[in-house]
Amino acid sequence: MSIALASQGLSSLAPIVPQTATEQGSANGFTQVLQSVNSILEQADQMAAGYAQGKVGLTEAVLASEKADVTFQLAIAVRNRALSAYQEIMSLQV
């Protein structure tokens, strides 16, 4: 399915083709974001453990903890927004 947009100067763009689950593979965008959030949380845990052992300063440990907290809150907010949109779509009458 292709849409001709020559009047707007966008005719050279490739048409959007939906991908199936097998074409996406295991590393789609959402999975990558979750892996990134997980690595930030793990890094904050390592910094806290390093502070407890005296290897890391307080400032670095607190900054890593705050970064992890903000990142996790953002991930939860995105999840809540996606869930809300899904529930709204499911409640539409066709």
Stockholm file with secondary structure:
# STOCKHOLM 1.0

chainA/1-94         MSIALASQGLSSLAPIVPQTATEQGSANGFTQVLQSVNSILEQADQMAAGYAQGKVGLTEAVLASEKADVTFQLAIAVRNRALSAYQEIMSLQV
#=GR chainA/1-94 SS CCCCCGGGTCTTSCCCCCCCHHHHCSCCHHHHHHHHHHHHHHHHHHHHHHHHHTSSCHHHHHHHHHHHHHHHHHHHHHHHHHHHHHHHHHTCCC
#=GC SS_cons        CCCCCGGGTCTTSCCCCCCCHHHHCSCCHHHHHHHHHHHHHHHHHHHHHHHHHTSSCHHHHHHHHHHHHHHHHHHHHHHHHHHHHHHHHHTCCC
//
